[in-house]
């Protein structure tokens, strides 16, 4: 290792990176909501156990099931907010699943190929409880 360099274990690096990305994404969402004069509760959480699609953003509108959007970047935020909150439509290019009743367009998270054959015990409520 070069003099003056620091060794960071992979898992620690991954966690720090995800936190950094998550913070930037959260700040972008807060900024867009403020610009659109939208009041919303933003709750930061950990991952849902499927790192390949993260960061994810869940959107729960009144009287509707919560929908999970995948691979969201700060570049997606303006369109995500407009489509989902303002226009009350599904952001189809990034939709992943729902925690509610699945449809042809949006499967229940437990019916997605990644989670379908898993028996979750310890993390069975991940994404459902804070």
MDTraj code that builds the backbone (N, CA, C; nanometers):
import mdtraj as md
import numpy as np

residues = "UNK UNK UNK UNK UNK UNK UNK UNK UNK UNK UNK UNK UNK UNK UNK UNK UNK UNK UNK UNK UNK UNK UNK UNK UNK UNK UNK UNK UNK UNK UNK UNK UNK UNK UNK UNK UNK UNK UNK UNK UNK UNK UNK UNK UNK UNK UNK UNK UNK UNK UNK UNK UNK UNK UNK UNK UNK UNK UNK UNK UNK UNK UNK UNK UNK UNK UNK UNK UNK UNK UNK UNK UNK UNK UNK UNK UNK UNK UNK UNK UNK UNK UNK UNK UNK UNK UNK UNK UNK UNK UNK UNK UNK UNK UNK UNK UNK UNK UNK UNK UNK UNK UNK UNK UNK UNK UNK UNK UNK UNK UNK UNK UNK UNK UNK UNK UNK UNK UNK UNK UNK UNK UNK UNK UNK UNK UNK UNK UNK UNK".split()
xyz = np.array([
    [0.0839, -0.1170, 0.0000],
    [0.0000, 0.0000, 0.0000],
    [0.0890, 0.1241, 0.0000],
    [0.0530, 0.2236, -0.0762],
    [0.1317, 0.3457, -0.0856],
    [0.1303, 0.4218, 0.0465],
    [0.2400, 0.4893, 0.0731],
    [0.2496, 0.5667, 0.1960],
    [0.1426, 0.6755, 0.1975],
    [0.0768, 0.6883, 0.3113],
    [-0.0264, 0.7910, 0.3254],
    [-0.1648, 0.7458, 0.2798],
    [-0.1750, 0.6270, 0.2182],
    [-0.3065, 0.5797, 0.1752],
    [-0.3758, 0.5095, 0.2911],
    [-0.5062, 0.4970, 0.2786],
    [-0.5862, 0.4373, 0.3845],
    [-0.6582, 0.3164, 0.3277],
    [-0.6560, 0.2088, 0.4008],
    [-0.7269, 0.0891, 0.3599],
    [-0.8662, 0.0893, 0.4231],
    [-0.9686, 0.0761, 0.3395],
    [-1.1058, 0.0712, 0.3883],
    [-1.1651, -0.0615, 0.3434],
    [-1.2113, -0.1426, 0.4369],
    [-1.2731, -0.2699, 0.3990],
    [-1.3902, -0.2472, 0.3032],
    [-1.4109, -0.3413, 0.2109],
    [-1.5119, -0.3269, 0.1068],
    [-1.6503, -0.2960, 0.1626],
    [-1.6960, -0.3685, 0.2614],
    [-1.8305, -0.3456, 0.3154],
    [-1.8432, -0.2057, 0.3746],
    [-1.7407, -0.1603, 0.4403],
    [-1.7438, -0.0248, 0.4971],
    [-1.7478, 0.0787, 0.3849],
    [-1.6668, 0.0563, 0.2800],
    [-1.6675, 0.1468, 0.1655],
    [-1.8049, 0.1500, 0.0999],
    [-1.8633, 0.0316, 0.0790],
    [-1.9943, 0.0210, 0.0160],
    [-2.0991, 0.0964, 0.0967],
    [-2.0953, 0.0805, 0.2292],
    [-2.1915, 0.1490, 0.3154],
    [-2.1727, 0.3008, 0.3068],
    [-2.0486, 0.3464, 0.3128],
    [-2.0224, 0.4902, 0.3043],
    [-2.0680, 0.5461, 0.1697],
    [-2.0425, 0.4718, 0.0625],
    [-2.0837, 0.5147, -0.0709],
    [-2.2357, 0.5248, -0.0788],
    [-2.3055, 0.4211, -0.0302],
    [-2.4519, 0.4216, -0.0358],
    [-2.5099, 0.5358, 0.0466],
    [-2.4511, 0.5628, 0.1623],
    [-2.4983, 0.6738, 0.2440],
    [-2.4790, 0.8056, 0.1708],
    [-2.3657, 0.8218, 0.1027],
    [-2.3383, 0.9429, 0.0276],
    [-2.4395, 0.9600, -0.0860],
    [-2.4624, 0.8533, -0.1617],
    [-2.5591, 0.8573, -0.2712],
    [-2.6985, 0.8850, -0.2156],
    [-2.7333, 0.8158, -0.1083],
    [-2.8641, 0.8340, -0.0470],
    [-2.8862, 0.9765, 0.0015],
    [-2.7835, 1.0362, 0.0612],
    [-2.7961, 1.1744, 0.1081],
    [-2.8144, 1.2712, -0.0073],
    [-2.7401, 1.2515, -0.1143],
    [-2.7535, 1.3390, -0.2315],
    [-2.8931, 1.3237, -0.2924],
    [-2.9410, 1.2020, -0.2993],
    [-3.0742, 1.1758, -0.3533],
    [-3.1804, 1.2400, -0.2646],
    [-3.1680, 1.2227, -0.1350],
    [-3.2644, 1.2818, -0.0420],
    [-3.2658, 1.4340, -0.0548],
    [-3.1498, 1.4945, -0.0646],
    [-3.1417, 1.6403, -0.0802],
    [-3.2073, 1.6848, -0.2107],
    [-3.1884, 1.6083, -0.3168],
    [-3.2509, 1.6409, -0.4454],
    [-3.4028, 1.6325, -0.4364],
    [-3.4515, 1.5314, -0.3677],
    [-3.5964, 1.5148, -0.3506],
    [-3.6521, 1.6300, -0.2670],
    [-3.5857, 1.6622, -0.1562],
    [-3.6314, 1.7726, -0.0712],
    [-3.6355, 1.9038, -0.1494],
    [-3.5340, 1.9281, -0.2288],
    [-3.5279, 2.0512, -0.3094],
    [-3.6428, 2.0562, -0.4095],
    [-3.6667, 1.9458, -0.4792],
    [-3.7737, 1.9434, -0.5791],
    [-3.9109, 1.9592, -0.5140],
    [-3.9325, 1.8936, -0.4025],
    [-4.0600, 1.9084, -0.3318],
    [-4.0817, 2.0537, -0.2902],
    [-3.9769, 2.1172, -0.2412],
    [-3.9870, 2.2580, -0.2006],
    [-4.0179, 2.3462, -0.3210],
    [-3.9484, 2.3227, -0.4322],
    [-3.9725, 2.4025, -0.5533],
    [-4.1152, 2.3856, -0.6052],
    [-4.1715, 2.2661, -0.5856],
    [-4.3083, 2.2395, -0.6329],
    [-4.4130, 2.2712, -0.5252],
    [-4.3664, 2.3228, -0.4104],
    [-4.4552, 2.3569, -0.2987],
    [-4.5371, 2.2352, -0.2530],
    [-4.4696, 2.1213, -0.2421],
    [-4.5327, 1.9962, -0.1995],
    [-4.4819, 1.9623, -0.0600],
    [-4.5737, 1.9355, 0.0288],
    [-4.5381, 1.8913, 0.1632],
    [-4.5450, 1.7396, 0.1660],
    [-4.4369, 1.6766, 0.2049],
    [-4.4321, 1.5300, 0.2095],
    [-4.3404, 1.4868, 0.3228],
    [-4.3682, 1.3711, 0.3763],
    [-4.2813, 1.3130, 0.4780],
    [-4.1768, 1.2272, 0.4086],
    [-4.0520, 1.2535, 0.4360],
    [-3.9423, 1.1753, 0.3781],
    [-3.8788, 1.0960, 0.4907],
    [-3.8740, 0.9646, 0.4726],
    [-3.8171, 0.8769, 0.5740],
    [-3.6991, 0.8030, 0.5118],
    [-3.5810, 0.8253, 0.5651],
    [-3.4621, 0.7549, 0.5174],
    [-3.4564, 0.6175, 0.5819],
    [-3.4231, 0.5170, 0.5028],
    [-3.4135, 0.3809, 0.5534],
    [-3.2888, 0.3156, 0.4957],
    [-3.2663, 0.1941, 0.5342],
    [-3.1604, 0.1145, 0.4735],
    [-3.2136, 0.0529, 0.3448],
    [-3.1392, -0.0383, 0.2890],
    [-3.1807, -0.1042, 0.1665],
    [-3.2899, -0.2070, 0.1895],
    [-3.3427, -0.2621, 0.0807],
    [-3.4478, -0.3635, 0.0896],
    [-3.3920, -0.5041, 0.0722],
    [-3.2607, -0.5145, 0.0619],
    [-3.2003, -0.6462, 0.0482],
    [-3.1715, -0.6858, -0.0948],
    [-3.1783, -0.5917, -0.1873],
    [-3.1536, -0.6185, -0.3292],
    [-3.0686, -0.5037, -0.3827],
    [-2.9401, -0.5054, -0.3455],
    [-2.8496, -0.3960, -0.3764],
    [-2.8381, -0.3599, -0.5231],
    [-2.8631, -0.4535, -0.6131],
    [-2.8481, -0.4275, -0.7564],
    [-2.9473, -0.3246, -0.8087],
    [-3.0580, -0.3020, -0.7372],
    [-3.1568, -0.2054, -0.7868],
    [-3.1573, -0.0763, -0.7059],
    [-3.0680, -0.0662, -0.6102],
    [-3.0658, 0.0520, -0.5247],
    [-2.9847, 0.1635, -0.5885],
    [-3.0127, 0.2880, -0.5527],
    [-3.1068, 0.3296, -0.4503],
    [-3.2517, 0.3193, -0.4982],
    [-3.3379, 0.2869, -0.4030],
    [-3.4811, 0.2805, -0.4317],
    [-3.5506, 0.3960, -0.3606],
    [-3.6629, 0.4365, -0.4173],
    [-3.7486, 0.5383, -0.3566],
    [-3.8886, 0.4812, -0.3558],
    [-3.9493, 0.4777, -0.2390],
    [-4.0886, 0.4359, -0.2265],
    [-4.1750, 0.5603, -0.2227],
    [-4.2881, 0.5543, -0.2927],
    [-4.3832, 0.6650, -0.2883],
    [-4.5184, 0.6089, -0.2490],
    [-4.5730, 0.6682, -0.1449],
    [-4.7041, 0.6270, -0.0926],
    [-4.7951, 0.7480, -0.0976],
    [-4.8935, 0.7439, -0.1873],
    [-4.9934, 0.8501, -0.1953],
    [-5.1147, 0.8093, -0.1123],
    [-5.1928, 0.9060, -0.0657],
    [-5.3110, 0.8728, 0.0137],
    [-5.4027, 0.7733, -0.0590],
    [-5.4506, 0.6753, 0.0136],
    [-5.5450, 0.5749, -0.0377],
    [-5.4882, 0.4897, -0.1517],
    [-5.3563, 0.4822, -0.1631],
    [-5.2938, 0.3991, -0.2657],
    [-5.1849, 0.3140, -0.2010],
    [-5.1508, 0.2044, -0.2680],
    [-5.0416, 0.1203, -0.2202],
    [-4.9083, 0.1903, -0.2425],
    [-4.8136, 0.1593, -0.1573],
    [-4.6789, 0.2139, -0.1713],
    [-4.6098, 0.1456, -0.2881],
    [-4.5453, 0.2244, -0.3719],
    [-4.4775, 0.1732, -0.4906],
    [-4.3276, 0.1966, -0.4764],
    [-4.2500, 0.0958, -0.5146],
    [-4.1042, 0.1007, -0.5078],
    [-4.0501, 0.1332, -0.6463],
    [-3.9689, 0.2380, -0.6541],
    [-3.9020, 0.2752, -0.7782],
    [-3.7538, 0.2439, -0.7632],
    [-3.6951, 0.1844, -0.8659],
    [-3.5583, 0.1343, -0.8582],
    [-3.4585, 0.2243, -0.9306],
    [-3.3323, 0.2101, -0.8889],
    [-3.2191, 0.2761, -0.9542],
    [-3.2433, 0.4259, -0.9756],
    [-3.2956, 0.4902, -0.8732],
    [-3.3258, 0.6328, -0.8819],
    [-3.1984, 0.7128, -0.8565],
    [-3.1727, 0.8074, -0.9435],
    [-3.0606, 0.8992, -0.9257],
    [-3.1158, 1.0402, -0.9110],
    [-3.0296, 1.1315, -0.8728],
    [-3.0751, 1.2700, -0.8583],
    [-3.1261, 1.3245, -0.9917],
    [-3.0794, 1.2681, -1.1024],
    [-3.1260, 1.3117, -1.2350],
    [-3.2712, 1.2725, -1.2622],
    [-3.3206, 1.1706, -1.1917],
    [-3.4579, 1.1232, -1.2093],
    [-3.5597, 1.1996, -1.1254],
    [-3.5135, 1.2724, -1.0272],
    [-3.6022, 1.3265, -0.9244],
    [-3.7117, 1.4153, -0.9812],
    [-3.6788, 1.5093, -1.0663],
    [-3.7783, 1.6025, -1.1207],
    [-3.8912, 1.5269, -1.1909],
    [-3.8552, 1.4328, -1.2771],
    [-3.9554, 1.3544, -1.3498],
    [-4.0322, 1.2613, -1.2557],
    [-3.9629, 1.2021, -1.1593],
    [-4.0284, 1.1139, -1.0625],
    [-4.1359, 1.1892, -0.9842],
    [-4.1023, 1.3048, -0.9324],
    [-4.1970, 1.3851, -0.8544],
    [-4.3138, 1.4306, -0.9415],
    [-4.2838, 1.4799, -1.0607],
    [-4.3906, 1.5266, -1.1498],
    [-4.4855, 1.4127, -1.1855],
    [-4.4298, 1.3011, -1.2273],
    [-4.5128, 1.1893, -1.2715],
    [-4.5959, 1.1310, -1.1582],
    [-4.5317, 1.1044, -1.0448],
    [-4.6008, 1.0322, -0.9382],
    [-4.6859, 1.1199, -0.8479],
    [-4.6317, 1.2298, -0.8039],
    [-4.7023, 1.3122, -0.7053],
    [-4.7922, 1.4161, -0.7715],
    [-4.7421, 1.4825, -0.8740],
    [-4.8221, 1.5873, -0.9386],
    [-4.9251, 1.5268, -1.0340],
    [-4.8789, 1.4404, -1.1262],
    [-4.9704, 1.3821, -1.2259],
    [-5.0429, 1.2581, -1.1743],
    [-4.9972, 1.2047, -1.0602],
    [-5.0559, 1.0842, -0.9986],
    [-5.0581, 0.9643, -1.0948],
    [-4.9446, 0.9461, -1.1632],
    [-4.9271, 0.8336, -1.2547],
    [-4.8079, 0.7501, -1.2090],
    [-4.7908, 0.6368, -1.2704],
    [-4.6780, 0.5478, -1.2404],
    [-4.5575, 0.5919, -1.3231],
    [-4.4440, 0.6011, -1.2597],
    [-4.3173, 0.6325, -1.3277],
    [-4.2676, 0.5002, -1.3854],
    [-4.3225, 0.4614, -1.4994],
    [-4.3062, 0.3263, -1.5529],
    [-4.1618, 0.2885, -1.5838],
    [-4.0786, 0.3833, -1.6224],
    [-3.9424, 0.3440, -1.6601],
    [-3.8563, 0.3023, -1.5418],
    [-3.9012, 0.3293, -1.4189],
    [-3.8229, 0.2917, -1.3017],
    [-3.9046, 0.2134, -1.1982],
    [-4.0262, 0.1737, -1.2318],
    [-4.1088, 0.1027, -1.1348],
    [-4.0516, -0.0368, -1.1110],
    [-4.0528, -0.0794, -0.9850],
    [-4.0044, -0.2128, -0.9507],
    [-4.1167, -0.3007, -0.8974],
    [-4.1828, -0.2564, -0.7916],
    [-4.2846, -0.3399, -0.7280],
    [-4.3672, -0.2552, -0.6323],
    [-4.4606, -0.3224, -0.5669],
    [-4.5431, -0.2601, -0.4646],
    [-4.5451, -0.3494, -0.3413],
    [-4.5753, -0.2914, -0.2276],
    [-4.5976, -0.3697, -0.1067],
    [-4.7446, -0.4086, -0.0966],
    [-4.8263, -0.3561, -0.1867],
    [-4.9697, -0.3846, -0.1851],
    [-5.0052, -0.4950, -0.2832],
    [-5.1262, -0.4875, -0.3341],
    [-5.1732, -0.5863, -0.4305],
    [-5.1028, -0.5648, -0.5634],
    [-5.0431, -0.6694, -0.6162],
    [-4.9739, -0.6603, -0.7429],
    [-5.0700, -0.6519, -0.8603],
    [-5.0186, -0.6010, -0.9714],
    [-5.0936, -0.5945, -1.0968],
    [-5.0026, -0.6460, -1.2074],
    [-5.0519, -0.6462, -1.3301],
    [-4.9674, -0.6861, -1.4430],
    [-4.8492, -0.5907, -1.4580],
    [-4.8712, -0.4634, -1.4314],
    [-4.7653, -0.3631, -1.4446],
    [-4.6728, -0.3597, -1.3232],
    [-4.7297, -0.3757, -1.2039],
    [-4.6529, -0.3628, -1.0808],
    [-4.6766, -0.4856, -0.9931],
    [-4.5803, -0.5767, -0.9883],
    [-4.5989, -0.6951, -0.9028],
    [-4.5803, -0.6618, -0.7558],
    [-4.6373, -0.7435, -0.6699],
    [-4.6075, -0.7346, -0.5285],
    [-4.4598, -0.7703, -0.5129],
    [-4.3900, -0.7055, -0.4212],
    [-4.2461, -0.7273, -0.4051],
    [-4.2119, -0.8750, -0.3849],
    [-4.2984, -0.9486, -0.3173],
    [-4.2716, -1.0904, -0.2921],
    [-4.2950, -1.1790, -0.4137],
    [-4.3470, -1.1230, -0.5208],
    [-4.3679, -1.1977, -0.6445],
    [-4.2663, -1.1621, -0.7530],
    [-4.1726, -1.0741, -0.7223],
    [-4.0678, -1.0407, -0.8189],
    [-3.9701, -1.1579, -0.8269],
    [-3.9049, -1.1777, -0.9397],
    [-3.8137, -1.2917, -0.9530],
    [-3.7085, -1.2996, -0.8423],
    [-3.6572, -1.1863, -0.7973],
    [-3.5522, -1.1880, -0.6961],
    [-3.6028, -1.2383, -0.5612],
    [-3.7205, -1.1951, -0.5216],
    [-3.7727, -1.2291, -0.3889],
    [-3.8655, -1.3502, -0.3880],
    [-3.9138, -1.3892, -0.5028],
    [-4.0180, -1.4920, -0.5128],
    [-3.9849, -1.6224, -0.4395],
    [-3.8645, -1.6702, -0.4525],
    [-3.8289, -1.7995, -0.3943],
    [-3.7544, -1.7881, -0.2618],
    [-3.7573, -1.6709, -0.2023],
    [-3.6904, -1.6515, -0.0736],
    [-3.7890, -1.6700, 0.0410],
    [-3.7402, -1.7285, 0.1450],
    [-3.8166, -1.7331, 0.2696],
    [-3.7454, -1.6396, 0.3655],
    [-3.7995, -1.5227, 0.3811],
    [-3.7379, -1.4224, 0.4665],
    [-3.7866, -1.4409, 0.6084],
    [-3.6933, -1.4516, 0.6994],
    [-3.7283, -1.4695, 0.8398],
    [-3.6906, -1.3425, 0.9160],
    [-3.5626, -1.3179, 0.9285],
    [-3.5153, -1.2023, 1.0037],
    [-3.5563, -1.0723, 0.9343],
    [-3.5466, -1.0689, 0.8030],
    [-3.5752, -0.9461, 0.7289],
    [-3.7122, -0.9479, 0.6610],
    [-3.8053, -1.0278, 0.7113],
    [-3.9350, -1.0394, 0.6439],
    [-4.0126, -0.9083, 0.6410],
    [-3.9880, -0.8186, 0.7345],
    [-4.0599, -0.6912, 0.7363],
    [-3.9774, -0.5741, 0.6846],
    [-3.8640, -0.6030, 0.6203],
    [-3.7799, -0.4966, 0.5688],
    [-3.8601, -0.4142, 0.4675],
    [-3.8545, -0.2862, 0.4828],
    [-3.9298, -0.1983, 0.3948],
    [-4.0729, -0.1760, 0.4384],
    [-4.1186, -0.2552, 0.5343],
    [-4.2561, -0.2421, 0.5803],
    [-4.2607, -0.1687, 0.7126],
    [-4.1693, -0.2036, 0.8031],
    [-4.1636, -0.1352, 0.9323],
    [-4.0368, -0.0521, 0.9395],
    [-4.0429, 0.0562, 1.0130],
    [-3.9273, 0.1436, 1.0250],
    [-3.8407, 0.0992, 1.1396],
])
top = md.Topology()
chain = top.add_chain()
for i, resn in enumerate(residues, 1):
    res = top.add_residue(resn, chain, resSeq=i)
    for name in ("N", "CA", "C"):
        top.add_atom(name, md.element.get_by_symbol(name[0]), res)
traj = md.Trajectory(xyz[None], top)
